[in-house]
Amino acid sequence: MSQRVGIGFDAHPFEAGRPLRLGGVAIAHTSGLEGHSDGDALLHALTDAVLGAAGLGSIGDHFPPTDPAWKGADSATFLRKARDLAAERGFSIGNIDAIVVAEAPKIAPHVAAIRARIAEILGVEPAAVSARGTSSNGLGFTGRRDGIAAMAVVLLTDSR
């Protein structure tokens, strides 16, 4: 059985007046994330990780921010499509490990909901999804509370 690993990264600045979505979950906060779609940095990082592991390019290749079709789109659409494209190449999701870097809001209270939502989007067991938050200890744009970054690693297994 062959296995492939992909890594994804995304970062978005905060934008006043937008709802905050992370991992497909609405989170109460003073601002949401800027973006052409819903700005869900975690789902964007996961999408890139799946596409990368399958050798299918990046989220921008498949869902360019210049395409009006994706304006305000639910990022779960991107992740599902990445999973489907990987499946067309004979791969299924083995497991996911993801980190959200933010000073605020705190991610820990939302981890169970995020894991459950990602598992639902991908059609995997919640045990196959790890997600957690960390801070950058006041360093960089996340430390200044200017935005949020997310990183994800995915293992794809040959499902043929």
Protein Blocks (a to p, Z undefined) as FASTA:
>chain_A
ZZddddddddddddehiacdeehiacddfbdcedfblopaklmmmmmmmmmmnonapfkl
mmccklmklgopafklmmmmmmmmmmmnopacfbdcdddddfbdcfklmmmmmmmmmmmm
nopafklpccddddeehpajklnopaccdddddddddfZZ
